[in-house]
Each structure stands twice: as C-alpha cells, then as structure tokens.
Amino acid sequence: MKFWKFVALAASVSFVHQAAPAAADDGPTLKAVKERGHVICGVNPARYGFAAADSKGKWQGLDVDFCRAVAAAVFGDAEKVKFAPLSAVQRFPALQSGEVDMLSRTTTITLTRDAALGFNFTQPTFYTGTGFMVWKDSKVTKVTELDGASICVLPGSTTEKNIAALFKAKGMKYTPVVIENPKELVGSYMARRCDVLSMDQAGLPGHKKFDSKSPDDHVILDGVFSKEPLAIAVRHGDDQWYDITKWAVNATFDAEEDGVNQANVDKMLESSDPNVQRLLGKSGDLGKKLGLDAKWAYNIIKQVGNYKDIYDRSFGEKSPFKLPRGLNALWKDGGLIYGYPIK
C-alpha cells in the first residue's frame, strides 16, 4: 500500500473511532452505589438554606438538592439518596474512608483540600464568604468594632482560619469559642456565651430568623471577608464518579441558561435547539460517556430543577430569606454561575 493511501486510511479509521459514542464502564463508586441502591451524601447537620431537616424529617436546602440531582442522574429517582449529617471535623474522614459517596456540605474549595486531602471538587454550587452576626444592643455596626470580642465558630472550618487572618491583619484581638456541634454553636451565641456568631454569610439569615426569639435583636454586619466557593467534593481516584457529580451540577446551570426548568422540561423535549436536545437526551447519546442513560439530565431537571429552581426555594423568592442572587446569578446576568457546554 502506498504511504499516502495508508495515511488516508488511518485518518479515516481514527475519525470513525472518535465519532462513535464511548460507553463508560462502571467505576468503583458507581458500582457500589448501584449495588447499594442509593447514594450516601454527607451534608451539614443544620444550616438553613443549605441543609436542614424540616418538622417532618425531610431534608431541604441547596446542598441537599444537589445530592438529589446526583441520585436522579444515576437512578432516575431523586429520592434514592440517604443523608449523613456531618460536623466540620467529621466530614473529611467520612469521605476519605468511603463512609459517604460525596460531600455536599458547605465545603470551600482550597488547595490543601484538593491536593493534600485527596479530593476532587465540582465547580462551585454557591459563592459566599465569611460573615458576622452580633446582638443589636452591642451597638456594633462594623467589623473593626469587634476588637476584644468573643466569637463562636466551628472548628476545622475555613471560617476559623479566616477570622484569625482578618483580626491579625487589622491588629485586633478576639477570643474564639470553638464548638463542633452546629446547633450548640448557634445556641451558645443565642445564650450570649459569645458576642459574635461567624460562619458563611449566607447561613446567618436562617439562624437569625429561626433560632432567635426576636430576629430584630440581631444584626448581620455589612461585608464579606473571604472567598468561599462552596462545591461538591468526591475522592481522588475515581474519575467517572467525579465526572458524574461535575456534570450533574453543570446540567442545572446549563438548563437555566437554555430556559429549561422543572415546570417546562416536558414541553422543551419538543425544542429544535440542539443545545436543549443534547441536554435532554434527544440527541448525542452523551449519557453513555458517563455510564448513565440518555435521560440523566432530564431526570435531574424534572425531579430537582435547574439552578434557579434550586436557588429560589433555598434562598430566593420561594424561600423565607428572599436573598438576591448576587454572585450566584448566571454569568450573563453579572454573576459567576457558568455552565460548561454539554456536547
């Protein structure tokens, strides 16, 4: 065979190979999840808007909904998930040991957690930062007036380190009151065993509203004092499971960008938009590449919703908090939420 004919044939074979959809074999995590029949998801024990059990014991919140999104992608059933409430100290050993399949637990992406602890993170599901809440009768109106204060904070959290760095930079002193149990932490602040409650700022409105006798007795100070991109974490060493969690998050972002939501997803099956067709499994057969069926993203949107659906019932217009999207708006609306192309 002449050389140029061999090259042309090789190129043709290569093209055919690349064009054919590749089915992913079940990796260790997906295999274990399927055999068990549900996903085990580590969540915050009590953080309003992110993860909290209601009066009937049903878990609610943004982090909880992303656990359900992964279950919907894997099983076609968003309820095939069990929630493991974990303290800040418990969460990383639980993931490392395999006690949980994923962490969707107000966890900030950091280099140490990514590289040294052995985790992979999806893109952020929520952007926030360290905040402070004080009693109104303290007359404190800004962080620079907290010199000498006692501050309730969770151990093993980025907030603990952020406070230390912030106060050192400003030449201020404080007394940390470190309590591992989130409910006891908030209770200690409400009992005035500390002057200040500090955590991710987005978590403070819920404690102000639901855990105080009078919400007007408390003030959330202006300003965000760190970068806290919160994301789902999974273990290193199982790229398929990482891909599934990552693209489950992307599906909620892309659905909002494409105008597909929980209410209209069935109607959107008739869309001629190629992006929507790929998203909903009408073309492209992309589920096979993840080891899932073609309706993996449709099931997420139908049963859990797009990102706006999730945000609205957790923090937005359908929640008690009515918090504006801010950095959690879509990129095209001035925020940081940006879906990777599903193609």
N, C-alpha and C positions, 0 to 999 in steps of 0.2 A: 504494500500500500504506500502510495506516495505520501511524503510528510505532510503536505498541506491538506490532503484528504483526512489523514489521521487526526490532525488538529481540529478540523471542522467537525468530525465525528465525536471527538472528546468533548468539544464545547457543547454539542447538541445533547449528549448524554448528561453533562453537568447541568444544563439548563432544565432538562426534564426532572432530574433528581431534586433540584432546588424548588421547582414549581409544585411538586407533589406535597400535599399536607402530611406532616410528620406527626404520628401519634406518640404521645409521651407515655412511657411505662410508669406504673405506679411506683413512686419513691417510698422510702420507709415511713414517712409521716402520713402520706395519703393512704398507704396500705393499712397502717394501724388505725387510722380514723375510720376507714370504711369497715374494717373488721369489727370495730367497737360499735359503730352505728351512730356516732355523734362526735362533734368537735368539742374539745375541752379548752375553754378560753379563760385566761386569767384576767380579772377585772378589779377595779378599785372597790373596796367594800362599801364606801358611801361617799360619793362625790356627785352632787346634784348636777344634772346636765350631761354627765359622762357615764356614770353607772351608779344606780341605786335601786333597791327593791322597793316596789310600791306596797300599799297596805295589803294586797293580795299575794305578795311574794313574787310578783313578776318583775323581772329586771328591766329597767328603762334607761335610756341615755345614748349618747352618740357612740361611745366606745362599745357599748352593748350591741348596737345596731350593726357595727362593723363585724362583730363576731357572727351575728346572724347572717350577714352578707356572705361570709365565707361558707357557712353551712348551706346557704341557698345555692351557691355555686357548686359545691361538692355533691350534695344530696338532692337538690331541687326542693329542699324543705328547710326554711329558715329556722324552724324550731328544733332542729336536730343539733342542738348545742347545749352544753352544760357549763354553767358559770362557776368559776373558782375565785371567790373573793380573797385577795392577797394584799398584805401590807406592803409598804415600800421596801421593807427589808426582805420579805418573803419572795417577792416577785421574781427576782433574777435566778435564785437557786431553783425555783419551781420550773422555770423554763429550761434551764440548763439540764436538770435531771430528767426531763420528759414528763413531769407531773402534769404540765399543760402543753397544748399544741401550739399556742400562740398567746402573746400578751397584747391585749388592747386595753391598757391600763394607765392612762395619763402618764405615758413614759416619753421623756425627751430623748431625742437622738443626740448622742455625744460620741466623740471619737473613742473614748475608753470603752463605752458600752458596745460599740460596733466592733472594735478591733480586739480589745483585751478580754472582754466577757464572752465574745463569740456569738454575737447576734447580727442578724440582718434586719434592716428596717425598711418598711414600705415608705413611700413618700408621705409627708405629714398629712394627717387627717384633721388636725386642728392646730392653729397658731395662737400662742398666748405668751405670757411672761409672768414673772414673779410680781405678786400684788400684796397689799397690806390692808387689813381692816382693823379699825380701832373703835373704842367707845366714844360716842359723840361728846359726852361730858368731859372727856380728856382735853377737849379744845385743840387737839392736834389736827392740822389741816394738810401737812406735807411731810414727806419722809425725813427731811432734815431736822424735824422737831422730835424725832424718836430717840435721840441720844439718851442712853441710860435706860431704855425701855426693856421689859421682858417680853420675849417673842415666842409664841407657841409655833412649833414647826415639826414636821415629820422627819425622822432620821432616815438616812440613805436616799434622800431626795436631792435633786438639783437645787431646790429652793434653799435647803440648808447651806449649801456652798455659796449660793448667790447672795444670801444675807451677809455671810462672813466677808465676802469680797466687797460688797456695797458699803458696809459700815467701815471697813478698813480704808477704803478709798476716800471716804468722807471724814476720816479721823474721828469716828463716833464709836461709842461703846454700847453693848447690849448684853442681856442675859438670855441665852437660849433655854427654852423649856421644851425639851425633846420628848415627844410621846409617840409611840409606834402606832397605837390604835387610832384610826382617824376619828371615830366617834368620841373617844376620850379626849383627843386633842381639841376638837371643837367644844366639847363640854367644859374643858378646863378654861378655855377663853371665855365662854359664856358665864362661868362661875368666877371670873376675874382672878384666876390664878396666874394669868399673864396679861400684859397690857395690849398685846397685838396678836392677831392671827394672820399668818402668812402662808400662802400657797400659790398655785397658778391662779392668776387673777380671775379667770373665767369661772373658777369654782367658788369664789367668795359670795356672789349674789344668792346662790342657793342656800348657803348656811345663814346668811343674813335674813333671808325670807322665812325659812322653815325651822331653823334651830334657835331662834331668839324669841323672847316673849313679845318684843316690840322691834320690828325692823328699823324703825326710825331712831332707835337708840345707837345705831352703828353707822359708821362712815367708811366707805372704801376709798382710800386715798387715790388721788389722780396719779397717773403714770404707770408705765410698765417697765420693770427694772431688770429685765433679762430677755434673752431669746429662748423660747421654749417651743420648738417644733415637736408636737406630740405625734407619735406614729405607732403602728403595729410592729412588734418585734417577734422574730422567729429564730430558731437556732441556725448557726452555720452548718453547712454540710448537706443540706437537702434543698438543692436549687429549685426543684419542682414545687415544693411547698411554699418556698419564698415567692416563686412566680405566681402561684395561685392567690396568695394573700395580696401581693402587689397589684395584680390585675383586677382583683375584686374591688379594691379601693379605686383604681382607675375607672372601672365601669361606672361607679357612682358619679365621678367627676365628668366623664365623657357624656353620660346620659343627660346631665344638666346642661352641658354645652350644646348638645344636639336637640334640646327641647323635649326629651323623653322623660316622663315621670311616672309615678306609681298610678296616677289616675288615667293616663292616656296610653300606657305602654301597649295595650292590645290593639288600639287603633293605629298606633305607629308601626305595627307589623306590616301595614299596607304601604308604608312610606317607600318612595323610589330613591331616597337619599342613600347613596352607597355606604356612608358612614353609619347610618342607622341600621341598614341591612346587615352589616358586619357585626355591629354591636348586639343586635337581637338574634343573631344566628341564622338569618335568612340567606346569607351568602358567606363564602370564605372558609367555612368549616374550621374556624380558629380554635374552638373548644378542644379539638384533638391535640393541639400543640401543648395544652395544659394538662391533658389527661382527663378532661371533662367533656360533657356532652355539648351540643351546639347551643342549647338554651341556658347556659351557665349565667350569662349576664342578664338575659331576660328574667330569669328567676330571681336574681338579686333585685332588679328594679320593680318587678311585680310584687314581691313579698316584703321588701325592705324600703325601696325607693331610691331616688337619685340623691345627690349630696344635699340639695336644697330641702328635699323631703325630710332627710335625717336631721339637718341643722334646725329646721323650723320647729320640729316637735321637741328637740332637745334644748335649744337656746333661743330660737327665733319667735316668729309671730304666733305659733301654736303652743308655745311654752309659757310658763309663768314669768319668764325673765324678760322676754322681748328685746334681747340683745341684738344690736346691729351686726351685720356680717363682718365688717371691718376687713382685716387681713384674710378672713375666711370667705371672702367673696371670690367669685371666679376672676381669673386673670384679666379677662376682657372687661370686667367691671371695676378694675382697680385693686383687686385682691391678689392672693398668691396661689389660689387653687387652680391647678393646671393639669388637665388630663393628658396622658401620653396617648399617641394615636393607636387605636385598635385596628390593626390591618396586617 
